[in-house]
Amino acid sequence: MDNWLKLVTLSIMVLVCGCLESYHFAVLVFLLFSIGLVFRQMSISVPDEASSSSSSTSLSSSSSFSVPDEASSSSSSTSLSSSSFFSFSKGSLYDVFLNFRGKDTRKSFTSHLSKALTNAGVNVFFDEEELKRGEELTNVLVRAIQGSKMSIVVFSSGYADSSWCLEELVHIIECRTTLGQMVYPIFYDIDPSDVKKQTGRVAQSLLKHTDKKKVVRWRAALTLAANLAGWHLENRNEAALISKITSEVALRLNNTYLDVVPYQVGIDSRVLDISKYLGVGDSNDVRVNGISGMGGIGKTTIAKASSSSSSTSLSSSLSFSFSKGSLYDVFISFRGEDTRKSFTSHLYKALTNAGVNAFIDDVELKRGEDITNELVRAIQGSKISLIVFSSRYADSRSCLEELVHIMTCRHTLGQIVLPIFYHVDPSHVRKQTGSFAQSFLKHTDKKKVERWRAALTKASYLFGWDHRNTLDGLKEIPNDIRSLSCLVSLLLDRNSFRSLPSFSSLSRLQRLSLNGCEDLVEITDDLPPNLSLLSMNDCTSLERMPNLSGWLRVVALDGSSNLIEFQGLDRALNTGMILGMRAHNRITEFLFKDSTLQGWTGTGYIYLRANHIPTWFNNVNKKGDRVCFQVPHEIGYNLKALAVCFSCRPYQLNSPLTYSVSVVNHTKCTCIHAHVSDICPPARLEEYLWMGHFSNDDFKLDGGDSVHVIVQARDTETGFIRVEKIGVRLVSDKRINFSFSYIDYGSIPYDEAINKFYDHDYDDGHADHDDDDKDDADDHLS
């Protein structure tokens, strides 16, 4: 037990607030001190992780984990016994070391995982962020691996191509064996069995390495890592998996981070004083420290700051609970169909980020439990209830029942209740008129209706927030705004001004948002010099756009139905502008012309509201996500680019999309793919077109090549979305300016591409050429 205590420094701070009686405080201190004595006097030993590596336990019962074979699990499966939850390595540099192949996942899955872990309070080593220039890479990585409590290995299709990744993996497995480090694999776009047995893509990669001794070590490390319990992405939602991994990692690390107000004055000296009493880093004793004093002098703030500052050296800390007997700080009542994916989700996220423990049914409610009882307990156990009244709130009997319970708790328990009137008139709630009157026509139980009406009336009189009482009606922009020279982002959505003043003095402004300014007719050409994004979706009165060529990268004009003039648009597109114009106006008609597309030489993208491929694209499939053609010999020798156009319909508003354009060359047996991130997420759930250029320097097509071009579109939240149509034109008669591009290229083995994209022979999806499209040419715009 003494050896184990040497690894543990346990300091518990008890905050004596005004609501805590002195007797209760004395009892609590006595109990905590007794726990410390029990730790010292226990005769049983607690195994460390290294000694428990022979026992096998999976991370959880979830089917998403890869389970090791029976034959190998006894010797190589990771141990997650109770001691694993307390990996108290004093002086750890990091909580988690991320091992991955940069070319495969640095800018996609792994960066998102790193960000999610960091946001959850996990100290992550991610080489792109943490590695300091000037240091020797090998030594830095070895120290980072050895100094981490946990390593996460992201296996991707090209992972074994990298001798660097494989060397890192060897060190990670050694640290698991010698230091008891926790190691979890993630199989991103690769089968776990290929990693375990070094078959398929992994086998091909290992053939490239010539040092036989290293290859033997790498194979052993791959087999051991693949036998550990972890996660297999397969075709799952990446965002959901990252969220699950983050929760599991936080649980394994047992980290508790406390929210502390930033930029406090004079806090450091107080924290230093507390640290002296805690003996952080100097003592293995169990200590109990009390901070006493009158209310409001900052006891809680100092204690939280002290705990947070010590969290890197104290691997376990006690969670603070300042609410006596409360399950939640806030209960949110809302109608899911109205606001779950919009206002309420943003409200919940903002409250959570502010450290507020909020209850929202689709986050907290566990499946299989009685929903009514769970909701009643949540309401009764909350300090505050927020009621989001939407236009169809009273359609839901469960919402009305929640409201009755909330108003009862206000009367009997003194609970604070705050109504939010979201796009609804408070008088309609109070008198049950308007949409509320229509809702009550559906309810027939007179006794319940009487209770519901009374609860609505009482709630409507409470002090709350009316969503309509915002500054959306701003008639003009104050002149003083020009003096904010350090402003980086300016959001002026849904205001009522007709024109804009000069913003040229805002030299650091990068993003200007004017979405929903329905009275705005035109904007000045005197815009900030460093502006990179101008978002003007749903500016329905907008008629004229100034010349933005040469410097502005992204312009979003969805819903601009009255736009008649856009100066210098052709030049702006040729310098790499990304244009989102999902609207039917004169400009979209101009963009659909063959002459416009023939003259387009930029590497930006164009988004248009349309359901037909422009006639300029001569290899077309009107019913699918792929098109097949043979590269003509007469243009193959001079082929410069592929112009690609496709249509799709999003499932969710303002959700980032990613596109993958794969060129499967059946003549050369290759598959090159290009990944594009959507910088202008759709503002409407309508079918739209995407158009862009891809360099043949990457696709490497020649005359006579038989190819398939396949497009996949993916919503980061809901998964793959259907691509309705596709068109391709081979560009050999003009030079595309690829000096500025948002496209990432990669490759996968040909046989893997065949398995991925084809359920049958690859001669499906042959192009419909120009003559097939003429009968539909008149209705190419929706």
C-alpha positions in Angstrom: 0.0 0.0 0.0 2.9 2.4 0.8 4.2 1.9 -2.8 0.9 2.8 -4.2 0.6 5.9 -2.0 3.9 7.1 -3.3 2.2 7.5 -6.7 -0.8 9.3 -5.2 -1.1 12.9 -3.9 -4.7 13.3 -2.7 -5.7 16.8 -1.6 -9.3 17.6 -0.7 -10.4 21.2 -0.2 -13.7 21.7 1.7 -15.4 25.0 1.0 -17.3 26.4 3.9 -20.1 28.5 2.4 -22.7 30.5 4.3 -25.2 27.7 3.8 -23.0 25.0 5.5 -23.5 24.6 9.3 -20.4 24.4 11.4 -21.5 21.0 12.9 -21.9 19.6 9.4 -18.5 20.9 8.4 -16.9 19.3 11.4 -18.5 15.9 10.6 -17.4 16.2 7.0 -13.8 17.0 7.9 -13.8 14.1 10.3 -15.1 11.6 7.6 -12.6 12.8 5.0 -9.7 12.5 7.5 -10.9 9.0 8.4 -10.8 8.0 4.8 -7.2 9.2 4.6 -6.3 7.0 7.7 -8.1 4.0 6.1 -5.9 4.4 3.0 -2.8 4.3 5.2 -3.9 1.3 7.4 -5.4 -1.0 4.7 -3.5 -4.2 4.5 -4.7 -5.1 1.0 -2.6 -4.1 -2.0 -3.9 -2.3 -5.0 -2.4 -3.6 -8.3 -0.9 -1.1 -10.7 -1.7 -1.3 -14.4 1.5 -3.0 -15.4 0.8 -5.9 -13.2 -2.7 -6.3 -14.3 -2.0 -6.6 -18.0 -2.9 -10.2 -18.1 -6.5 -9.8 -17.2 -8.8 -8.8 -20.0 -11.6 -6.4 -19.9 -13.2 -4.5 -22.8 -13.7 -0.8 -22.6 -17.4 -1.1 -22.5 -20.2 -3.3 -23.7 -20.8 -1.2 -26.8 -20.7 -3.2 -30.0 -18.5 -0.5 -31.5 -15.4 -1.9 -29.9 -13.2 -4.4 -31.7 -12.9 -7.6 -29.5 -9.7 -9.6 -29.5 -9.6 -13.2 -30.5 -10.0 -15.7 -27.8 -6.6 -17.2 -28.5 -4.7 -14.0 -28.0 -6.9 -12.2 -25.5 -5.4 -13.8 -22.5 -1.9 -12.5 -23.2 -2.4 -9.3 -24.9 -5.7 -7.8 -24.1 -5.5 -4.6 -22.1 -6.5 -4.5 -18.5 -9.1 -2.1 -17.4 -9.6 -3.2 -13.8 -10.5 -0.7 -11.2 -6.9 0.4 -10.8 -6.9 1.6 -14.4 -9.2 4.4 -13.5 -6.5 5.8 -11.2 -3.3 6.1 -13.3 -1.5 8.5 -10.9 1.8 8.9 -12.7 3.2 12.0 -11.0 4.6 14.6 -13.4 2.8 13.4 -16.5 3.4 15.7 -19.5 0.1 14.8 -21.2 -3.1 13.0 -20.7 -3.3 11.6 -24.2 -0.8 11.0 -27.0 -2.3 10.8 -30.4 -0.5 8.5 -32.9 -1.7 8.8 -36.5 -0.5 9.2 -40.1 -0.7 12.9 -40.9 -1.4 12.6 -44.6 -4.5 10.4 -43.8 -6.2 12.1 -40.9 -4.4 15.2 -39.6 -6.8 17.6 -41.2 -9.9 15.5 -40.7 -10.7 12.9 -38.1 -7.7 13.3 -35.9 -7.9 17.1 -35.7 -11.6 16.8 -34.8 -10.8 14.2 -32.1 -7.9 16.3 -30.7 -10.2 19.4 -30.5 -13.0 17.4 -28.8 -10.6 16.0 -26.2 -9.1 19.4 -25.6 -12.5 21.0 -25.2 -13.3 18.3 -22.6 -10.3 19.3 -20.5 -7.9 16.6 -21.7 -4.3 17.6 -22.2 -3.5 16.2 -25.7 -0.2 15.8 -27.5 -1.0 16.4 -31.2 2.3 17.0 -33.1 0.9 19.8 -35.3 0.1 21.9 -32.2 2.6 20.8 -29.5 5.9 20.1 -31.2 8.4 22.9 -30.8 10.6 23.8 -33.7 14.3 23.4 -33.1 14.0 20.3 -31.0 15.0 16.9 -32.3 11.8 15.2 -33.4 12.6 11.7 -32.2 13.5 12.8 -28.6 10.5 15.0 -28.3 8.1 12.2 -29.4 9.7 9.6 -27.2 9.4 12.0 -24.2 5.8 12.8 -25.1 4.9 9.1 -25.4 6.5 8.1 -22.1 5.1 11.2 -20.4 1.4 10.4 -21.4 -1.1 8.5 -19.3 -2.9 7.2 -22.4 -2.0 6.7 -26.1 -4.7 6.5 -28.8 -3.5 5.0 -32.1 -5.5 6.0 -35.2 -5.0 3.2 -37.8 -5.8 4.5 -41.3 -5.3 2.9 -44.7 -1.9 4.4 -45.2 -0.7 4.1 -41.6 1.8 1.3 -42.3 3.4 3.4 -45.1 5.0 5.5 -42.5 8.0 4.1 -40.7 7.6 7.0 -38.3 4.2 5.9 -37.2 5.4 2.3 -36.8 8.3 3.4 -34.6 5.9 5.5 -32.5 3.7 2.4 -32.2 6.6 0.3 -30.9 7.4 2.9 -28.2 3.7 3.0 -27.3 3.5 -0.8 -26.8 6.7 -0.7 -24.8 5.2 1.9 -22.5 2.1 -0.1 -22.1 4.2 -3.1 -21.0 6.7 -1.3 -18.8 4.7 1.7 -17.5 1.2 0.3 -17.6 0.2 3.0 -20.0 -3.4 2.8 -21.4 -3.5 2.2 -25.1 -6.6 2.2 -27.3 -6.7 1.7 -31.1 -9.1 3.4 -33.5 -9.6 1.7 -36.9 -10.5 4.7 -39.1 -10.8 3.4 -42.7 -9.3 0.0 -42.3 -10.3 -3.4 -41.2 -8.9 -4.4 -37.8 -8.1 -7.9 -39.1 -5.8 -6.3 -41.7 -3.9 -4.6 -39.0 -3.8 -7.7 -36.8 -2.7 -10.1 -39.5 -0.9 -7.5 -41.7 -3.0 -8.4 -44.7 -4.6 -6.2 -47.4 -3.4 -2.6 -47.5 -1.1 -3.2 -44.5 0.7 -6.0 -46.2 1.3 -3.8 -49.3 2.7 -1.1 -47.1 5.1 -3.4 -45.3 6.5 -4.6 -48.5 7.9 -1.1 -49.1 10.1 -1.3 -46.0 13.5 -3.0 -46.4 14.9 -3.2 -42.8 13.8 -6.8 -41.9 14.6 -6.4 -38.2 12.4 -3.3 -37.9 9.6 -4.9 -39.9 9.6 -7.9 -37.4 9.2 -5.4 -34.5 6.5 -3.4 -36.4 4.5 -6.6 -37.1 4.6 -7.6 -33.5 3.5 -4.1 -32.4 0.6 -4.1 -35.0 -0.6 -7.4 -33.8 -0.6 -6.4 -30.1 -2.3 -3.1 -30.8 -5.0 -4.7 -33.0 -5.8 -7.1 -30.2 -6.6 -4.3 -27.8 -10.1 -3.1 -27.2 -10.9 0.0 -29.2 -13.2 1.6 -31.7 -14.0 0.7 -35.4 -15.4 3.5 -37.4 -16.8 1.5 -40.3 -19.7 3.5 -41.7 -20.6 5.2 -38.5 -21.2 8.9 -37.9 -17.7 10.4 -37.2 -19.1 13.2 -34.9 -21.0 10.7 -32.8 -18.0 8.3 -32.5 -15.7 11.2 -31.5 -18.2 12.2 -28.9 -18.3 8.7 -27.5 -14.5 8.4 -27.5 -14.2 11.7 -25.7 -16.6 10.5 -23.0 -14.8 7.2 -22.6 -11.3 8.8 -22.4 -12.5 11.3 -19.8 -13.9 8.5 -17.8 -10.7 6.5 -18.0 -8.6 9.5 -17.0 -11.1 10.4 -14.3 -10.4 14.1 -14.9 -12.5 16.7 -13.2 -11.8 20.2 -14.5 -13.5 23.1 -12.8 -14.8 26.2 -14.7 -12.9 29.3 -13.5 -13.6 32.8 -14.7 -10.7 34.0 -17.0 -8.5 37.1 -16.5 -9.0 37.4 -12.7 -6.9 40.0 -11.0 -4.8 39.0 -8.0 -5.7 35.3 -8.1 -2.2 33.9 -8.6 -0.8 34.9 -5.3 -3.8 33.4 -3.5 -3.4 30.1 -5.4 0.3 30.0 -4.5 -0.6 30.4 -0.8 -3.1 27.5 -1.0 -0.5 25.3 -2.9 1.9 25.7 0.0 -0.7 24.2 2.4 -1.5 21.4 0.0 2.1 20.4 -0.4 1.6 19.7 -4.1 4.6 17.8 -5.4 6.4 17.6 -2.0 4.4 15.2 0.1 2.7 11.8 -0.1 0.4 12.5 2.9 -3.3 12.8 2.8 -4.3 16.3 3.7 -7.6 18.1 4.5 -7.7 21.8 4.0 -10.6 24.1 4.9 -11.1 27.7 3.6 -13.3 29.6 5.9 -14.7 33.2 5.9 -17.7 35.3 5.4 -19.8 34.9 2.2 -18.7 36.7 -1.0 -15.0 37.1 -0.3 -13.9 34.6 -3.0 -13.4 31.3 -1.2 -15.0 29.3 -3.9 -13.1 31.1 -6.7 -9.8 30.6 -5.0 -10.5 26.9 -4.3 -11.5 26.2 -7.9 -8.5 28.0 -9.3 -6.2 26.1 -7.0 -7.7 22.8 -8.0 -7.5 23.6 -11.7 -3.9 24.8 -11.4 -2.9 21.5 -9.6 -4.8 19.2 -12.0 -1.6 18.4 -14.0 0.3 17.1 -11.0 -2.7 15.7 -9.1 -4.1 13.0 -11.4 -7.3 12.8 -9.4 -9.4 15.6 -7.9 -12.6 15.7 -6.1 -15.6 17.2 -8.0 -17.1 20.2 -6.3 -20.8 20.3 -5.8 -22.2 23.6 -4.6 -25.9 22.7 -4.9 -27.5 21.0 -1.9 -29.7 18.2 -3.1 -30.1 19.5 -6.7 -29.8 17.1 -9.6 -29.5 19.9 -12.1 -29.0 23.6 -12.3 -31.5 24.1 -15.2 -34.3 22.1 -16.6 -35.2 23.1 -20.2 -38.8 22.4 -21.4 -39.4 22.7 -25.1 -41.2 21.1 -28.0 -38.6 19.0 -29.9 -40.0 19.3 -33.4 -39.9 23.1 -33.1 -36.5 23.9 -31.6 -34.4 20.8 -30.7 -32.0 21.3 -33.7 -32.0 25.1 -33.6 -32.6 27.4 -30.6 -32.7 24.9 -27.8 -29.6 23.0 -28.9 -27.7 26.3 -29.0 -29.1 27.3 -25.6 -28.1 24.0 -24.1 -24.6 24.2 -25.5 -24.1 27.7 -24.3 -25.3 26.8 -20.8 -23.0 23.7 -20.7 -20.0 25.7 -21.9 -20.6 28.1 -19.1 -20.4 25.3 -16.5 -24.2 25.0 -16.0 -25.5 21.5 -15.4 -28.6 21.6 -17.7 -31.2 18.8 -18.3 -32.4 18.4 -21.9 -34.3 15.2 -22.7 -32.4 14.0 -25.7 -29.1 14.3 -23.9 -29.7 13.2 -20.4 -32.6 10.8 -20.6 -31.5 7.2 -20.5 -33.3 4.7 -22.7 -35.4 2.1 -21.0 -36.4 4.2 -18.1 -39.9 5.5 -17.5 -39.8 8.8 -19.3 -42.5 10.4 -17.2 -40.9 9.5 -13.9 -37.5 10.6 -15.1 -38.8 14.0 -16.2 -40.6 14.6 -13.0 -37.4 13.8 -11.0 -35.5 16.2 -13.3 -38.0 19.0 -12.8 -38.1 18.6 -9.1 -34.4 18.3 -8.8 -33.6 21.5 -10.7 -33.0 25.0 -9.4 -34.3 26.8 -12.5 -36.7 25.8 -15.2 -36.5 27.4 -18.7 -39.7 27.1 -20.8 -39.1 27.6 -24.5 -42.6 28.6 -25.8 -42.7 28.0 -29.6 -45.7 28.4 -31.9 -46.7 24.7 -31.6 -45.6 24.2 -28.0 -49.2 23.4 -27.0 -49.5 20.7 -29.6 -47.6 18.5 -27.3 -49.4 17.0 -24.3 -46.0 16.0 -22.7 -44.9 19.7 -22.9 -48.1 20.8 -21.2 -47.7 18.2 -18.5 -44.1 19.3 -17.9 -45.4 22.9 -17.6 -47.9 21.9 -14.9 -45.1 20.1 -12.9 -42.8 23.1 -13.3 -45.4 25.6 -12.1 -46.2 23.3 -9.2 -42.5 23.2 -8.2 -42.4 27.0 -8.4 -45.3 27.2 -5.9 -44.2 24.4 -3.5 -40.4 24.5 -3.7 -39.8 28.1 -4.7 -38.2 27.0 -8.0 -37.2 29.8 -10.4 -39.1 29.7 -13.7 -38.1 31.8 -16.7 -40.2 31.7 -19.9 -38.7 32.2 -23.3 -41.1 33.3 -26.1 -39.5 32.0 -29.2 -41.2 33.5 -32.3 -44.5 33.6 -30.4 -46.5 36.5 -28.9 -46.7 36.2 -25.0 -50.3 37.3 -25.3 -51.1 34.2 -27.3 -49.6 32.0 -24.5 -51.5 34.0 -21.9 -54.9 33.9 -23.5 -54.4 30.7 -25.6 -55.1 32.6 -28.8 -53.4 32.3 -32.3 -51.6 29.1 -32.8 -52.3 28.1 -29.1 -56.0 28.2 -29.8 -55.6 25.9 -32.7 -53.5 23.5 -30.6 -56.2 23.3 -27.9 -58.8 22.2 -30.5 -56.9 18.9 -30.6 -57.1 18.2 -26.9 -60.3 16.6 -25.6 -59.7 15.8 -21.9 -61.4 18.8 -20.2 -59.8 18.4 -16.8 -56.3 18.3 -18.3 -57.1 21.2 -20.6 -58.2 23.3 -17.7 -55.0 22.6 -15.8 -52.9 23.3 -18.9 -54.6 26.6 -19.6 -54.1 27.8 -16.0 -50.4 26.8 -16.2 -49.9 28.7 -19.5 -51.6 31.8 -18.2 -49.5 31.9 -15.0 -46.2 31.2 -16.9 -46.9 34.0 -19.4 -47.0 36.6 -16.6 -43.5 35.7 -15.3 -40.5 37.7 -16.1 -38.7 36.2 -19.1 -37.3 36.8 -22.6 -39.1 37.6 -25.8 -37.1 36.4 -28.8 -38.6 39.2 -30.8 -37.1 41.9 -28.5 -33.8 42.0 -30.3 -31.8 44.5 -32.3 -32.9 43.0 -35.6 -34.5 46.3 -36.5 -31.3 48.3 -36.6 -31.8 51.1 -39.2 -28.3 52.3 -39.5 -24.8 51.3 -38.3 -23.2 53.6 -35.7 -20.3 55.6 -37.0 -18.2 54.6 -33.9 -17.9 51.1 -35.3 -15.2 52.3 -37.6 -12.9 52.9 -34.7 -12.8 49.2 -33.8 -9.6 48.6 -35.7 -8.9 45.2 -34.0 -12.3 43.8 -34.9 -11.9 40.4 -36.6 -15.5 39.2 -37.1 -18.6 41.4 -37.4 -22.1 39.9 -37.4 -24.9 42.2 -38.4 -27.6 39.6 -39.3 -31.3 40.4 -39.7 -31.1 44.2 -39.5 -33.0 46.8 -41.4 -30.4 49.1 -42.9 -30.5 49.7 -46.7 -26.8 50.4 -47.3 -23.5 50.1 -45.5 -20.9 52.7 -44.5 -17.3 52.4 -45.4 -15.5 49.6 -43.4 -12.1 50.3 -44.8 -10.7 51.4 -41.4 -11.5 47.9 -40.0 -8.1 46.6 -41.2 -8.2 43.3 -39.4 -11.8 42.4 -40.2 -11.9 38.9 -41.8 -15.5 37.9 -41.6 -18.6 40.1 -42.3 -22.0 38.6 -41.9 -25.2 40.3 -43.1 -27.5 37.4 -43.4 -31.2 38.2 -43.5 -30.8 41.9 -44.0 -33.9 42.0 -46.2 -33.8 45.8 -46.8 -30.2 45.9 -47.9 -30.1 47.0 -51.6 -26.4 47.4 -52.2 -23.0 47.4 -50.4 -20.0 49.6 -50.8 -16.9 48.6 -52.6 -14.9 50.2 -49.8 -14.6 47.0 -47.8 -11.8 46.0 -45.4 -8.6 44.9 -47.2 -8.2 41.6 -45.3 -11.8 40.5 -45.5 -12.0 36.8 -46.6 -15.6 35.9 -46.0 -18.7 37.9 -46.9 -22.0 36.2 -46.0 -25.2 37.8 -47.3 -27.7 34.9 -47.4 -31.4 35.9 -47.7 -30.7 39.5 -48.5 -33.8 39.5 -50.7 -33.7 43.2 -51.7 -30.0 43.1 -52.8 -29.7 44.3 -56.3 -26.0 45.2 -56.9 -22.7 43.7 -55.8 -19.4 45.7 -56.2 -16.2 44.5 -57.8 -14.7 41.9 -55.4 -12.1 40.4 -57.7 -8.6 39.6 -56.6 -8.9 39.4 -52.8 -12.2 38.2 -51.3 -12.2 34.4 -51.1 -15.8 33.4 -50.0 -19.1 35.2 -50.9 -22.4 33.6 -49.8 -25.5 35.0 -51.6 -28.1 32.2 -51.1 -31.6 33.6 -51.5 -30.6 36.8 -53.3 -33.5 36.6 -55.8 -33.4 40.2 -56.9 -29.7 40.4 -57.7 -29.2 41.9 -61.1 -25.6 43.1 -61.1 -22.3 41.7 -59.9 -19.4 43.7 -61.2 -16.2 41.8 -62.1 -17.7 38.4 -61.3 -15.9 36.6 -64.1 -12.6 37.9 -62.9 -13.3 37.2 -59.3 -14.2 33.6 -60.1 -11.0 33.2 -62.1 -8.9 34.3 -59.1 -10.2 31.6 -56.9 -13.4 33.0 -55.3 -15.9 30.5 -53.8 -19.4 31.7 -54.7 -22.6 30.4 -53.0 -25.6 31.6 -54.9 -28.4 29.1 -54.3 -31.0 31.5 -55.8 -32.7 32.1 -59.1 -31.7 35.4 -60.5 -30.0 37.0 -63.5 -26.5 36.1 -62.2 -27.3 32.4 -62.0 -28.5 32.5 -65.6 -25.2 34.1 -66.6 -23.3 31.4 -64.7 -25.1 28.6 -66.6 -24.1 29.9 -70.0 -21.6 27.8 -71.9 -19.5 30.9 -72.7 -19.2 31.7 -69.0 -18.1 28.2 -68.0 -15.7 28.0 -70.9 -14.0 31.2 -69.7 -13.9 30.1 -66.0 -10.3 29.2 -65.0 -10.4 29.5 -61.2 -10.1 26.9 -58.5 -12.8 28.1 -56.3 -16.3 26.5 -56.3 -19.7 27.6 -57.4 -22.9 26.6 -55.6 -26.1 27.2 -57.5 -29.8 26.5 -56.8 -30.6 24.2 -59.7 -31.6 20.6 -60.6 -30.0 20.3 -64.0 -26.4 19.9 -65.1 -25.3 22.8 -67.4 -25.0 21.7 -71.1 -21.3 22.6 -71.1 -20.6 19.4 -69.3 -20.6 16.7 -71.9 -20.2 13.5 -69.8 -23.4 13.4 -67.8 -25.3 10.9 -65.7 -28.7 12.2 -64.7 -29.5 9.4 -62.3 -26.6 8.7 -60.0 -23.3 9.6 -58.4 -20.9 8.4 -61.1 -20.1 8.8 -64.7 -18.0 6.5 -67.0 -16.1 7.6 -70.1 -12.9 7.1 -72.1 -10.4 9.9 -72.4 -10.2 10.8 -76.1 -6.6 10.4 -77.5 -6.8 13.8 -79.2 -7.0 15.7 -75.9 -5.4 13.2 -73.5 -1.9 14.4 -74.3 -2.8 17.9 -73.3 -5.4 17.3 -70.6 -5.1 20.0 -67.9 -8.1 19.6 -65.6 -11.4 18.0 -64.9 -14.4 20.2 -64.5 -16.9 18.4 -62.3 -20.5 19.3 -61.5 -23.0 17.4 -59.3 -26.3 18.0 -57.5 -27.4 16.9 -54.1 -30.0 17.7 -51.5 -28.8 18.3 -47.8 -30.7 16.8 -44.9 -29.9 19.5 -42.4 -29.4 23.3 -42.5 -26.1 25.0 -41.9 -24.4 21.7 -41.3 -20.9 21.4 -42.8 -20.6 19.1 -45.8 -17.6 17.4 -47.3 -17.3 16.1 -50.8 -15.0 13.3 -52.2 -14.4 13.1 -56.0 -12.8 9.7 -56.8 -11.3 9.0 -60.3 -11.0 5.2 -60.8 -8.8 4.5 -63.7 -9.6 1.0 -65.0 -6.8 1.1 -67.6 -4.0 1.9 -65.2 -5.7 0.2 -62.2 -5.4 3.3 -59.9 -7.8 5.3 -57.8 -7.0 9.0 -57.0 -9.5 10.9 -54.8 -9.9 14.6 -54.0 -11.4 15.9 -50.7 -13.2 19.2 -50.5 -14.7 20.8 -47.4 -17.9 22.9 -47.9 -17.1 26.5 -46.9 -20.7 27.7 -47.7 -23.1 25.3 -45.9 -26.6 25.3 -47.4 -29.1 27.7 -45.9 -32.1 25.8 -47.4 -33.0 22.2 -47.7 -33.2 22.3 -51.5 -31.3 20.5 -54.3 -28.3 22.5 -55.5 -25.4 22.2 -57.8 -21.7 22.2 -57.0 -19.1 23.0 -59.7 -15.3 23.0 -59.5 -12.0 22.2 -61.2 -9.5 19.4 -60.4 -6.0 19.3 -61.7 -5.0 16.4 -64.0 -1.5 16.7 -62.5 -3.0 14.7 -59.6 -5.5 12.4 -61.5 -2.8 11.6 -64.2 -5.3 10.7 -67.0 -4.0 10.0 -70.5 -5.7 9.4 -73.8 -7.4 6.0 -74.0 -7.9 5.7 -70.3 -11.2 4.2 -69.2 -12.3 5.9 -66.0 -15.2 6.3 -63.6 -15.6 9.6 -61.8 -17.5 9.0 -58.6 -18.8 11.7 -56.2 -19.7 11.2 -52.5 -21.2 13.9 -50.3 -21.2 13.7 -46.6 -23.0 15.6 -43.8 -20.7 15.7 -40.7 -23.7 15.1 -38.5 -26.1 12.8 -40.4 -23.7 10.9 -42.6 -23.8 10.4 -46.4 -26.3 12.3 -48.5 -27.5 11.3 -52.0 -25.8 12.7 -55.1 -28.6 13.0 -57.7 -26.7 13.9 -60.9 -23.1 14.3 -62.1 -21.4 15.9 -65.1 -17.8 16.0 -66.1 -15.9 17.9 -68.8 -12.3 17.3 -69.7 -10.4 20.6 -70.0 -7.5 20.8 -72.4 -8.0 24.1 -74.2 -7.4 26.5 -71.3 -5.1 26.7 -68.3 -6.6 26.5 -64.8 -4.9 28.6 -62.1 -4.2 26.1 -59.4 -1.9 28.4 -57.4 -4.7 28.8 -54.8 -6.7 25.6 -54.1 -8.8 24.2 -51.2 -8.5 20.6 -52.4 -6.6 17.7 -50.7 -5.6 14.8 -52.9 -4.9 11.2 -52.0 -5.1 7.6 -53.3 -6.3 4.1 -52.4 -5.3 0.8 -53.9 -7.3 -0.2 -57.0 -8.7 -3.4 -55.5 -9.8 -1.5 -52.5 -11.6 1.0 -54.7 -13.4 -1.8 -56.5 -14.7 -3.3 -53.3 -15.6 0.2 -52.0 -17.5 1.5 -55.0 -18.9 -1.4 -57.0 -21.4 -4.1 -56.1 -21.3 -5.3 -59.8 -19.4 -4.7 -63.0 -18.0 -1.2 -63.4 -19.6 -0.5 -66.7 -22.6 1.1 -65.0 -23.1 4.9 -65.1 -22.1 5.6 -68.7 -22.4 9.2 -69.7 -25.4 10.6 -71.4 -24.0 13.1 -73.9 -25.2 16.5 -75.1 -28.0 15.2 -77.4 -29.6 13.4 -74.5 -29.9 16.6 -72.5 -31.4 19.0 -75.1 -35.0 18.1 -74.2 -34.4 19.2 -70.6 -32.4 22.3 -71.4 -35.3 24.7 -70.8 -35.9 23.7 -67.2 -32.4 23.6 -65.9 -33.1 26.2 -63.3 -35.6 25.5 -60.5 
